[in-house]
Amino acid sequence: MAVTDTLTIALWATNLEPALASLDDWVAGVETMLVRAAGDGAALLVMPEYACAQWLGFAPALAAAAEIPWLAAQEAAAIALLKPLVARHGVALVAGTIPHDGGDGRYTNRAHILHPDGRHITQDKLALTPGERDPAAWCLAPGAALKVQRIGPWRFAVVICLDIELPALSSRLAILDLDFVVVPSMTRLASGNARVFGCAKARAVELMTVVAAVGCIGERPTGGLPHANTSGAAIYLPCEEALGYLGLGPATRIGDKADGLGPYLLCQDLPLGFVRGLRRAGAEVWPGAWNAAHLVIEDLP
């Protein structure tokens, strides 16, 4: 397979437990991983949903309902510090998600995708968990648009955590001819991780594409009850003979504790060109972006 038919990316399952004294400390950790990704020839480094929760370690004492506004107030400074690093090291960055103040009293859970050429694309989470809808906790508003983006010749979308579990969204993704999907997540329990990563694997089959999933690990700083996070990183492929049958790419172990900055997974030469070809012709049974609108549902007694 020609090098131009592949893409190398890196997934960073960020460890939230190391203490930080400032935003500069956090950015230094991101740069460490950007340098590593650049040295490995990766075109893209992906961080998890709410990787910014580590900032709460240097926040003033906050009630749970005040954490989102405080995190959102740091968003602009964080992105301003990251942009020159992305340009310097030549690696695009999905900088996890950061709460975003929409200026109308609403906050969204927003992913930032920074490119070395200066492009800055954002993606809001579309469906929210009960905790994200709780006025006494992380009260957020859902996004209303999904953006198809490009890195080199490849089309991709960022689908945040719970969004990957939604069949209605999957049916919309099916017609977009995506070369890969990125799934940044934050899951407290192994059950949540299993839902997100299990659905990521299903989407690889349904969409005939490559899916990259990554989540936070460890206790996030909080003034309230302990909040552990269980995850890792994994690549999922279509279940095709030519791709090893099982749909499994490189992966880390799943856990709630990590060393240092957290697991780093290099995903070399993802076969995006080959999989694109399977979408055109040659898949074992895939029917394409099949539409069920014509079906008559018979709800029998």
N, C-alpha and C positions, 0 to 999 in steps of 0.2 A: 504494500500500500504506500503510495507516495506521501511524503511528509506534508504536502499541501492538502492532502485529504484528511488530515488529523488535526487535533487541537490538544495541547497540553495545558491543564489547569491544576491549581492546588486548592485544597479545602482545609480550613483551619477551624477545628472544633475548640473554640476559645475557652480557656480556663478562667472562670470569673473570680476565683478565690485569691490570687495574689493581690496584696494591698497596693494601692496607688495613692500617691500624694497629690497628683494634679493631672490635668488633661494631657500635659506634655509627657508624663510617664506612660499613659495609654498609647499615645501616638508613637512613642519610641518602640513599644512592643509591636505595633502594626508595621513600623518600618523594618524591624528585625525580620518579620515574616515576608515582607515585600522583597527584601534583599535575598532571602532564601529562595523565594519563588523565581526571582529573576535569574539567580544562579542555576536553577534547575530547568530553565527554559520555558517556564510557564507563562502563558499570555494573560492569565486571569487568576486572581486570588479571591476566594469567597469566605467571608466571615458570617457568623450566625445571626439570626434574629436577636435583637436586644443585646448584642455584644456590649453596647453602651451601658448596660446595667452595672458594669464594673465601676462606672463613675460614681455610683452612690457611695462608694467607700470614702470619697473625699467631699461628699456633700454635707451641708449643715444638717442638723437633726430635722427630719421631715416626717409628716404624717403620710400614710400611704397615698392619699388623694393628692398630695403635693409633689409626689415623685415625678409624675409625667410632666407637669409644667416645668419643673427644675431641669430635667433632662433635655426638654425641648429648648430651653434657654441656652444650652451649651452647643446645640446642633451647628449653628453657623460657624462658631470658632473651630469646632472639630473638623468640619469639612474644609475650612480654609487651611488648616494645618496638613490635611491629607493630600490635597490636590497637588502641591509641588512634589511630594514624595512619589506619587503615581507617575508624574511626568519624568522625574529623575531616574526612576528605576525601570520604566518602560513596561510596567505590569498593570493591567486594568484591575480594579478593586471593587468588589461588592462589599461595602463597608458595614455589613450587617444592617440592622434597622435602628433608627433613632426616632423618638417621638417628634412630630412636627407641629408647630403652632400655625394653624390656618388663618389666624387673625380674626376669626369670628367666634371665638370661644370653643372651637372644636380642635381636637388634636388627632392626628392620624399616626399610624405606625408605618414609618416611611423607610424604605431601602434606598440607599444612595449607590449608584453605579458610576464610578469615576474612570475615565479613559485617559491614557497618556497623551492623546491628541487634543485634550481639553474638554471633550464632551462630558457633561454631567447630567445623568438621567436619573429620575426618581420613580419609585414604584410603591404605592400605598397598599397595605394589606386590605383585602376585600371582605373577609369574613372574620369576625372577632370572637374570641373565647368569652365565657362568662366573666372571668376576671377582668378582661379588657373592656367589658360593658358595665362594670360595677361602679356606680357613682362614688362609692366609698373607697375605691381602689384605683386601678389604672383605667379610668374612664376615657375611652377613645371613640372615634367615629370611623366608619369603614370608608375605604376608597371606592371609586366608581369607574375606574378605567384600568385596563391591562395594556401594557406597552410591549410591543415586539421590538427588540433591539438587535444590534449587529456588532459582532466582533470579527474583523476580517470578513470573510465571505459567509459567515455563519449567523443564522437567525436564532435568537433565544429569548426567553422570557424569565423573569424572576417571579416565582410563585411562593408566597410567604406562608410557611407553617400550615395552619388549618386550611388555607386555600387549596392545598394540594389534595385535600380529602373530599372535595366537593365534586360530585359527578356532573352537576350542571356546568361548572367551569371546565371540566375535562372535555365535555362535548364542544365547547367553544374553542378550546385549544386545538382540537382535532383538525380543524380546517385551516390552521395557520402555518402548516409546513415548517414546524420548528425543528432546528437541528439539535438543540439541547434545551433543557429546563434546569434552572437553579432553584433550590429549595432551602433557604435559610430558616432555621427553626429554633424555638426554645421550648423544651418539654421537661416538666418537673419529674414525671415518673417514667419508668420503662414502658408502661402502657401507652403513654402519649408518644414516645419515640417510635414504638411499634406501629402506631397508627400512621404517623407522618412518613416514616421510611417505607412501611408496607404499601401505602398509597403511591409513594414515589416510584416504587418498583412496578406497581400496576400501571401507572401513567406511561412508563417506558414501553410497556407492551401495547397499551391502547393507542398511543400516539406514534408508535414506531420511531422512537427517538431515544436520546441519552438523557438521563436525569441525574443530577448531582445534588445530594442532600447533606446538610451539615448543621449541627446544633451546638449550643453552649453546654459546658460541663461545670459542675461544682456549685457550691452555695453562692448565691448572689448577695452582695451587701444589702442589708435592709434593717430598718429600725424596728420592724415588727417581727412576725413569726419567721423562723428559718425557711428559706426557699431554695431547696436543692434543685439541681438540673441534671438530667440524665440524657446523654446523647453520644454522638461520635460523628463519623463522616463516611459516606458511601457513594459509589457510582452504580447506577442500574442501567442495563442495556435491554434491548428487545430479546426475547427468548427465541433465538434462532440458532440453527446448527452451526452456521458460520461464525457465530459470536460466542460459542462455547455452551450452547444449549440452555443454561440456567438463568441468564440475564444478570449475572453478578459480575461487577467490576471490582476494582480495588476498594478496600474498606478498612476502617479501624474497628477495634472492639467498642462495644457500647458500655458506658459506665457513668458513674456520678462523681468520680474523683479523677484528677489528672495531675501530672507533674508539670512544673514550669508554665509556659504560656499555653499549653494544651496541645493535643495531637495535631500533627501536620500531615496531610495525605497528598502525596504527589500522584496525579492521575495523568500518566504519560500517553500521548498519541491516541487520544480517544477517537474512535473510527467514525467521525461524523460524516465524511464523504461516503463511506461504504453504507452507512445506515440511511443516508439520504437516497442512495441508489435503491435500497430495499423499499423505501416509500414509493419510488417510481415503478418498480417491478422487481419480482424475485423473492419477496417474502413468502414464507411457507403457506400461511393461510390468511394473512392480514387483509381485510376487505377495503382498506382505505378509510377515509373519514365518513364512515357509515352514518346515515341519518335515519332516525326512527320516527320522523314526523308523520310518515304515511301510515303508521300502525294504527289499527283499531284495537283498543283495550277492552276486553270482555271481563268484567268483574262479576264472576259467577257466585251464586249463593252457596 
